[in-house]
Amino acid sequence: MRLLTFWGLISLSVLSWLPQFALASVLAIDYGNDFIKASLMKPGVPFDVLLNKDSKRKISSVVSWKRDDRLFGQDAFNLASRFPADTFSSLKLLQAAPFDAPVVSYYSKVATAEVSESERKTVSLKRSDGTEWEVEELVAMQFAYIKHLAELVANEKVVDVIVTVPPYYSQFERDAVADAIEVAGLRTLALINDGTAVAVNYAMTRTFATPEYHIIYDAGASAVVATVSSFTTAADPKTGAKGTHIAVAGVGYDRHTGGIEFDRRVREILVEAFNAKHHKDIRQDKRGMAKLWREAQRVKAILSANTEVVTNIESLAWDIDFKTKTTRQQFEAACEDLKVDFTKPIDDALASAGLTLDNITSVILTGGSTRMPMIQAALKEKVGLDKIATNVNADEAAVLGAALHGASLSRQFKTKPIKVTDIYVHDIQVSYFAAASSANARPRSITTTIFPAGSKVGTKKVLTFKRKEDFTLFLDYKKEIAPGFPTRMLEVELGGVTEAIANLTERGAVDPVVKATLTLSESGFVSVSDAFAYGEIKDESISGKLKGLFGGGSSSDEITTESADNTPPRDSSTDSESSSTSASSSSSSSAAAAKETKPAAPVENKIPLSIDVKFTTIPPMTVNQKKKSRSRLRAIDAEESAKTRREEARNTFESYLYRLRDLLEDEHSDTPFKKCSQTKERREIADKLQESFTWLNERGELAETSQFLDKRIALETLERPIIHRYQEIEAFPQALNNSQMWNWSTRLFLQEARQNLTAEIAADLPSKWTKEELDGLEKTLREHESWLGEWVEKQKSVKPNEDPVIETTEMKARAKVLENHLQKLYRRKVPKAVKKPKTTTTTSTAAEEPLETGSPDGESGSEDAPEGFGDEGSSENQIPLQEEGDGEREHDEL
């Protein structure tokens, strides 16, 4: 029922310029610290969560290697206890993290993988064989795996993707996600905040008669986030259609409290129990710690429903079996200090939104950790039981909402009208050095908050500078976004200012300035999207003079807010493109002057400036780095594909050998294989079979795919004559019956056709066939009957283990010749009869009786002729056409 409800919300419409077969798909990925959920939007595919190869609705966020075999999902998670150094999980913690950040040290406490510093000063993870992978590359592998699953369902290439991210993600972390998407061979349609995606999912099947405020409370594995969203239903002013408007009003978060911290504390309980009981430090054994991490996740899940759970692990470490009991009281006591962190995000979100709990309709729970009794108890105490809502799927709401939002961004789909307005949670400021007042003056730094926390995404700010030389803009976070992360995002150097200002001055521009456009994109990326030198040419017209009188420019730098388009997340190009937009014309300050003369629009001019972006702290991957990473991933994919083909060839060859062996060793002598084979052939196959088994056991591990194929072809060549005989024996009765059927059908046709031909000749009627054509068909029939009779008799004397003297393919071909000849005559249409005119006699009465030249009324005789005379529709007074030889008789009567 859920699928029908969701699917009913979505009607697919194709752009007029797209062919039907070119429908695009949109992939949505909810990338979590523990699990990945994905959904595919494609015409004809039910709107639901993607399943993995094991039909699971969520996939573990783990990539692992078993020697040379790479695994994903639960298979990779299960390998952690056997190959702890080659299993990589909880990668979300490390996205764009500086190598010296506290989160990297924390990661080493919860994971067994070895970390190292990358060339970008971020984190790489090292395999046991020494191979290093950057976090973006490992995440890209997981995205590529999801892409593969989606393409199996879509039956076409999947390119566009929308990915959920936490709202507190910085520019650096969003860049890391975008880089991973690109390395995976996908294209970023958008990044959407987790809480916003859940809000879209919540609004999918609902309308709101009055405005409502809801808190999306997301307790996931890596953080706790509260998002205050307003829901209203209003008519579109352009179309008049009613739609839902979702506006994010406030966000609160704690990026250090989440399910992974609970898992760590449960594992600490188990570690202490083992160390106390066996007097050894289990922390020194990576495999043992990996086993305990997996057990800690199980214990945490069970304690959500039970008050105690028993742990029993065989050979945990040093061949020691470990058994202990953990109670919910122990677990909650270990997490007592976190209780205040459960509800603090709600207070922060309400404060940023300027609301209180009285304004909130409900608190919608999502995220796996909301199932924990201690979190539920804290929430009930904070907001009250009546406000707690569990009316969305805690695991899948985000990915389904993201998929619907992604479909609305793609022009391939027409969806339920849901407008989304999101906000950015960090203060962003821009700094620059003021123009020097003198040569020896000390440069003065000016800092302005350009996008304060709570700014709507998808907006632009235009900065105006009174500058004559090149200068640099510094974009920073006002506060530290996370421990160890830098505040400086990027530096943007605006070049070509001196030349542009001089050029405008020569043209007569008055006080030319520099304008720079800063964009906060829908996906939360900050950039300098445009920069140009601007000057207005002097206008001597009345309107121009009035404008100069009343519209004097400012002498200081200015900031103007504009609406931004849904720009791509990040442009890899560092040079700005020239802008072709023209400034709007100025309005006249005098209505009388405007009536006297209609002034021309003032001539304005602007010259684009170069934009050179520098990443001085945590740089995103460069184009060359992404190409290199993509090549590494493709090489692994190609190697795995070759390995898969080799394994398939080996398995197929091995199963073929066992099948042949079973046929040879079957004790029954009446099997089809033995009936159709000769002793010499079976001996040759047995010898070759023994040789193949020996080769497989001795060299099978090192053999190439082509060798397996060659060995199988050699055996199939020996077996093929036996199979052919059996197939011919099976097909012969049907082929013979088919041939005899056409013989019988042809004889019936000839008998009836000759009778019809004789009757038609006697009646002087046209015939469908000539005698020569029927004789030709009969000749074909006699030849077929003669050949069939001769060779069928020969075939009767052939034994089952001998090659047939007559092939069923030849029988079918000869029968086809007869069939075509018969069908050619049978389908012929009857020719139309040629009607011959009869001989007529004109009887004149002129000599006996003169014709009357007029009627008594004085009218002509033709007007007084009997009705129907000479009328084509009348059968009277007309000589009938000769028909069927009766013309002479009628002529005699006349």
Rosetta blueprint (number, residue, H / E / L):
1 M L
2 R H
3 L H
4 L H
5 T H
6 F H
7 W H
8 G H
9 L L
10 I E
11 S E
12 L E
13 S L
14 V L
15 L L
16 S L
17 W L
18 L L
19 P L
20 Q H
21 F H
22 A H
23 L L
24 A L
25 S L
26 V E
27 L E
28 A E
29 I E
30 D E
31 Y E
32 G L
33 N L
34 D L
35 F E
36 I E
37 K E
38 A E
39 S E
40 L E
41 M E
42 K L
43 P L
44 G L
45 V L
46 P L
47 F L
48 D L
49 V E
50 L L
51 L L
52 N L
53 K L
54 D L
55 S L
56 K L
57 R L
58 K L
59 I E
60 S E
61 S L
62 V L
63 V E
64 S E
65 W E
66 K E
67 R L
68 D L
69 D E
70 R E
71 L E
72 F E
73 G H
74 Q H
75 D H
76 A H
77 F H
78 N H
79 L L
80 A L
81 S L
82 R L
83 F L
84 P H
85 A H
86 D H
87 T E
88 F E
89 S L
90 S L
91 L H
92 K H
93 L H
94 L H
95 Q L
96 A L
97 A L
98 P L
99 F L
100 D L
101 A L
102 P H
103 V H
104 V H
105 S H
106 Y H
107 Y H
108 S H
109 K H
110 V H
111 A L
112 T L
113 A L
114 E E
115 V E
116 S E
117 E E
118 S L
119 E L
120 R L
121 K L
122 T L
123 V E
124 S E
125 L E
126 K E
127 R L
128 S L
129 D L
130 G L
131 T L
132 E E
133 W E
134 E E
135 V H
136 E H
137 E H
138 L H
139 V H
140 A H
141 M H
142 Q H
143 F H
144 A H
145 Y H
146 I H
147 K H
148 H H
149 L H
150 A H
151 E H
152 L H
153 V H
154 A H
155 N L
156 E L
157 K L
158 V L
159 V L
160 D E
161 V E
162 I E
163 V E
164 T E
165 V E
166 P L
167 P L
168 Y L
169 Y L
170 S L
171 Q H
172 F H
173 E H
174 R H
175 D H
176 A H
177 V H
178 A H
179 D H
180 A H
181 I H
182 E H
183 V H
184 A L
185 G L
186 L L
187 R E
188 T E
189 L E
190 A E
191 L E
192 I E
193 N E
194 D H
195 G H
196 T H
197 A H
198 V H
199 A H
200 V H
201 N H
202 Y H
203 A H
204 M L
205 T L
206 R L
207 T L
208 F L
209 A L
210 T L
211 P L
212 E E
213 Y E
214 H E
215 I E
216 I E
217 Y E
218 D E
219 A E
220 G L
221 A L
222 S L
223 A L
224 V E
225 V E
226 A E
227 T E
228 V E
229 S E
230 S E
231 F E
232 T E
233 T E
234 A E
235 A E
236 D L
237 P L
238 K L
239 T L
240 G L
241 A L
242 K E
243 G E
244 T E
245 H E
246 I E
247 A E
248 V E
249 A E
250 G E
251 V E
252 G E
253 Y E
254 D E
255 R L
256 H L
257 T L
258 G L
259 G H
260 I H
261 E H
262 F H
263 D H
264 R H
265 R H
266 V H
267 R H
268 E H
269 I H
270 L H
271 V H
272 E H
273 A H
274 F H
275 N H
276 A H
277 K H
278 H H
279 H L
280 K L
281 D L
282 I H
283 R H
284 Q H
285 D L
286 K H
287 R H
288 G H
289 M H
290 A H
291 K H
292 L H
293 W H
294 R H
295 E H
296 A H
297 Q H
298 R H
299 V H
300 K H
301 A H
302 I H
303 L H
304 S L
305 A L
306 N L
307 T L
308 E E
309 V E
310 V E
311 T E
312 N E
313 I E
314 E E
315 S E
316 L E
317 A E
318 W L
319 D L
320 I E
321 D E
322 F E
323 K E
324 T E
325 K E
326 T E
327 T E
328 R H
329 Q H
330 Q H
331 F H
332 E H
333 A H
334 A H
335 C L
336 E H
337 D H
338 L H
339 K H
340 V H
341 D H
342 F H
343 T H
344 K H
345 P H
346 I H
347 D H
348 D H
349 A H
350 L H
351 A H
352 S H
353 A H
354 G L
355 L L
356 T L
357 L H
358 D H
359 N H
360 I L
361 T L
362 S E
363 V E
364 I E
365 L E
366 T E
367 G L
368 G H
369 S H
370 T H
371 R H
372 M L
373 P H
374 M H
375 I H
376 Q H
377 A H
378 A H
379 L H
380 K H
381 E H
382 K H
383 V H
384 G L
385 L H
386 D H
387 K H
388 I E
389 A E
390 T L
391 N L
392 V L
393 N L
394 A L
395 D L
396 E L
397 A H
398 A H
399 V H
400 L H
401 G H
402 A H
403 A H
404 L H
405 H H
406 G H
407 A H
408 S H
409 L H
410 S L
411 R L
412 Q L
413 F E
414 K E
415 T E
416 K L
417 P L
418 I E
419 K E
420 V E
421 T E
422 D L
423 I E
424 Y L
425 V L
426 H L
427 D L
428 I E
429 Q E
430 V E
431 S E
432 Y E
433 F E
434 A L
435 A L
436 A L
437 S L
438 S L
439 A L
440 N L
441 A L
442 R L
443 P L
444 R L
445 S E
446 I E
447 T E
448 T E
449 T E
450 I E
451 F E
452 P L
453 A L
454 G L
455 S L
456 K E
457 V L
458 G L
459 T E
460 K E
461 K E
462 V E
463 L E
464 T E
465 F E
466 K L
467 R L
468 K L
469 E L
470 D L
471 F E
472 T E
473 L E
474 F E
475 L E
476 D E
477 Y E
478 K L
479 K L
480 E L
481 I L
482 A L
483 P L
484 G L
485 F L
486 P L
487 T L
488 R E
489 M E
490 L E
491 E E
492 V E
493 E E
494 L E
495 G E
496 G L
497 V H
498 T H
499 E H
500 A H
501 I H
502 A H
503 N H
504 L H
505 T H
506 E H
507 R L
508 G L
509 A E
510 V E
511 D E
512 P E
513 V E
514 V E
515 K E
516 A E
517 T E
518 L E
519 T E
520 L E
521 S L
522 E L
523 S L
524 G L
525 F L
526 V E
527 S E
528 V E
529 S E
530 D E
531 A E
532 F E
533 A E
534 Y E
535 G E
536 E E
537 I E
538 K L
539 D L
540 E L
541 S L
542 I H
543 S H
544 G H
545 K H
546 L H
547 K H
548 G H
549 L H
550 F H
551 G L
552 G L
553 G L
554 S L
555 S L
556 S L
557 D L
558 E E
559 I E
560 T E
561 T E
562 E E
563 S E
564 A L
565 D L
566 N L
567 T L
568 P L
569 P L
570 R L
571 D L
572 S L
573 S L
574 T L
575 D L
576 S L
577 E L
578 S L
579 S L
580 S L
581 T L
582 S L
583 A L
584 S L
585 S L
586 S L
587 S L
588 S L
589 S L
590 S L
591 A H
592 A H
593 A H
594 A H
595 K H
596 E H
597 T L
598 K L
599 P L
600 A L
601 A L
602 P L
603 V L
604 E E
605 N E
606 K E
607 I E
608 P E
609 L L
610 S E
611 I E
612 D E
613 V E
614 K E
615 F L
616 T L
617 T L
618 I L
619 P L
620 P L
621 M L
622 T L
623 V H
624 N H
625 Q H
626 K H
627 K H
628 K H
629 S H
630 R H
631 S H
632 R H
633 L H
634 R H
635 A H
636 I H
637 D H
638 A H
639 E H
640 E H
641 S H
642 A H
643 K H
644 T H
645 R H
646 R H
647 E H
648 E H
649 A H
650 R H
651 N H
652 T H
653 F H
654 E H
655 S H
656 Y H
657 L H
658 Y H
659 R H
660 L H
661 R H
662 D H
663 L H
664 L H
665 E H
666 D L
667 E L
668 H L
669 S L
670 D L
671 T L
672 P H
673 F H
674 K H
675 K H
676 C L
677 S L
678 Q L
679 T H
680 K H
681 E H
682 R H
683 R H
684 E H
685 I H
686 A H
687 D H
688 K H
689 L H
690 Q H
691 E H
692 S H
693 F H
694 T H
695 W H
696 L H
697 N H
698 E H
699 R H
700 G L
701 E L
702 L L
703 A L
704 E L
705 T H
706 S H
707 Q H
708 F H
709 L H
710 D H
711 K H
712 R H
713 I H
714 A H
715 L H
716 E H
717 T H
718 L H
719 E H
720 R H
721 P H
722 I H
723 I H
724 H H
725 R H
726 Y H
727 Q H
728 E H
729 I H
730 E H
731 A H
732 F H
733 P H
734 Q H
735 A H
736 L H
737 N H
738 N H
739 S H
740 Q H
741 M H
742 W H
743 N H
744 W H
745 S H
746 T H
747 R H
748 L H
749 F H
750 L H
751 Q H
752 E H
753 A H
754 R H
755 Q H
756 N H
757 L H
758 T H
759 A H
760 E H
761 I H
762 A H
763 A L
764 D L
765 L L
766 P L
767 S L
768 K L
769 W L
770 T L
771 K H
772 E H
773 E H
774 L H
775 D H
776 G H
777 L H
778 E H
779 K H
780 T H
781 L H
782 R H
783 E H
784 H H
785 E H
786 S H
787 W H
788 L H
789 G H
790 E H
791 W H
792 V H
793 E H
794 K H
795 Q H
796 K H
797 S L
798 V L
799 K L
800 P L
801 N L
802 E L
803 D L
804 P L
805 V L
806 I L
807 E L
808 T H
809 T H
810 E H
811 M H
812 K H
813 A H
814 R H
815 A H
816 K H
817 V H
818 L H
819 E H
820 N H
821 H H
822 L H
823 Q H
824 K H
825 L H
826 Y H
827 R L
828 R L
829 K L
830 V L
831 P L
832 K L
833 A L
834 V L
835 K L
836 K L
837 P L
838 K L
839 T L
840 T L
841 T L
842 T L
843 T L
844 S L
845 T L
846 A L
847 A L
848 E L
849 E L
850 P L
851 L L
852 E L
853 T L
854 G L
855 S L
856 P L
857 D L
858 G L
859 E L
860 S L
861 G L
862 S L
863 E L
864 D L
865 A L
866 P L
867 E L
868 G L
869 F L
870 G L
871 D L
872 E L
873 G L
874 S L
875 S L
876 E L
877 N L
878 Q L
879 I L
880 P L
881 L L
882 Q L
883 E L
884 E L
885 G L
886 D L
887 G H
888 E H
889 R H
890 E H
891 H H
892 D H
893 E H
894 L L
